[in-house]
Amino acid sequence: MSKLREFRQAKGLTQTKLARKIKMANSCVSAVETGNRQPWPNFQKRVSKALGVPESEIFCDE
């Protein structure tokens, strides 16, 4: 499971709810969670702020 998914679920958010919070498409969240797309800087900043977790904890290399 991706770190993004773990943190998102821990906050009780669905992919759709997180996508709305960060004002991006649900498909963006899904693609990053599944590893089909690398997270870009703007995405990382928005997700970090929405989840209240440092970028380095969510998007570190596993």
N, C-alpha and C positions, 0 to 999 in steps of 0.2 A: 504494500500500500504506500502511496506517495505521502510525503510529509504534508503537502498541501491538503490532501484529502483528510489526513488525521486531524490537522488543526481545524479545518472547516467543520468536520463532524463534531469535534470537541466543543465547538461554539454553537452547535445545534443548527447549522445552516445547510441547506441543500445547495447544489450547484447553482440552481436558478436564483435562490435568494442572495448568494454571494455575488453572482453576476450582476444582479440589480444594484447591490450596494456599491460595487466598483464601476458601475455604468459601462459594462462591456457585455458582449454576447455570451450566452450560456456555453456555446460551442468553444469559446476561448478557454473557459475554465476547464471544461471537459478535456480538451486537447492537451493542456498542460498537465492535468492530473494523470492522464493515461500515458504521458511521455511522447505523444505524437507531435508535440510542438515544444520548443524550448521557451521558457518564460522570458519576456523582454523586460527591460528596465521599468517602463511605465506600469506594466502589469504587476511586477513585483512590488513596487511602491504602493499601488492601490490595494493590493491584497494584504500587504503587511499592515497598512493603516486600518483596513476594515476588520482584520482579525486581532489587532492589537499585539502582534508578535513581530519581533525583528526579522527583516528579510533573510538574514544569515541563518536563522533557525528553520525557516520554511524552505528555502531554496538552496540549501547546502548540497554538495555532491555526496551521495550516499555510498 
